[in-house]
Structure formats: structure tokens, C-alpha cells
Amino acid sequence: MLGLGEAATLKEIRSAYRRLAHHYHPDKHDSADEENNEMMKKLNRAYKVLVDYCNDYRYSFRKEDTSRTYPFDEDLRTWRDKWSF
């Protein structure tokens, strides 16, 4: 719906939403245009789902998980090893 790839940052999600919302917003077009109104509703739902997911996402700082997710991030490994849980 937002034209995002398989992975996106929260900043990319917001940018895509704003770009499309600007294009389809009812104030930019004839308010009787049902197609634009319906597209805005779909965009709003998609944006809410993605932002809610990002806000509620739980990060794991276990050694196995961080090593697999960030195999080349030396700073994260140093931090993780220093502050063991």
C-alpha cells in the first residue's frame, strides 16, 4: 500500500505515508471524489498498522540474537558484553 520494500525504517514509513497522503488527500481534490477518500482511508489504516507494529516491537539483546541480527556491529557486541543481562 505504501510502496515500501521488504524492510523499512520508521522514517521511511512516515515519508512514504506523507508523500501518498499529500497526493490523495481530499482537500487537494474534489471532496466528492470517492476514490481519493477511499484511498486515504486505506493509507491511514496501513500507516497505523505499521506504526503500531514498530512501536510495540520487542528487541532481544541476547548474545545469540544480536550476533545473528548484527553480525558486523562491533559497537553493539562491546556494549552487550559489557552490560551482560
N, C-alpha and C positions, 0 to 999 in steps of 0.2 A: 504494500500500500504506500509506504513512504519512499520506496525505491532504494532501500538500503541493501547492502551486501549481506553475506553470511555473518559478519561480525561488524559491530559499530560501537563507537563511543557514545556516551550520553550527549556530548557536544554535537556529534554528527546527527544523532536522532533529532535534537532540537533544531538544528539548522535545516534538515530536510522537512520537518514539520512546518517551520516558519515559511520556508520557500513555497511549499504547496498551499499552505493556508492563505498566504498572500495572493496566490493565483486563483484560488477557488472561493475566497471569502464573499459572502452575499453582498456586502457593501460595495464591492468592486464591480458587481454585475447587477443586472435587473433582479430585484428581490423575488420576482415571480419565477425565476429560473430554478425549477425543482431539481434539475440535475446538479447544479452547483451546491444547492442546500444539502442534498443527499451526500455528495462527495465530502462536504465539510463535516457532516456527522460521522462518516466513516473515518476520516482523518483524525478527528477528535478521539474516537474510540481506539484506533490503532496507537495513537500517541499515548493515551492514558495507560493502555496495556503495557507498552514498552517502558514507560517511566516508572510505573508501579513495580514492574519486574526488576528494573535497575535499582530502585530504592530499597527493595526487600531482599535483594540478592545477598546470600551469606558467603563470606570468604573464608577459606580454610588456610590456616597458617602452619599446618602440619608439614614436617620436613618432606614427606613423600609428595604431598600435593604441590608445594611451592617448587620443588625440584622439577616436577613434571610440567607444570604450567609455565614456569620461568626458568628454563634450563641455563640461560646465559646471564642471568641477572645477579651479578656478584654482590651488589649492594643489598639486595633482598636476602641472600644467603647469609651475609655477615650479620645483618640485623636479626634474622631469625635465630641464628646460632647464639648470638649474644643474649637474646631475651627468650630463652627457652621457656616453654609453657609447662 
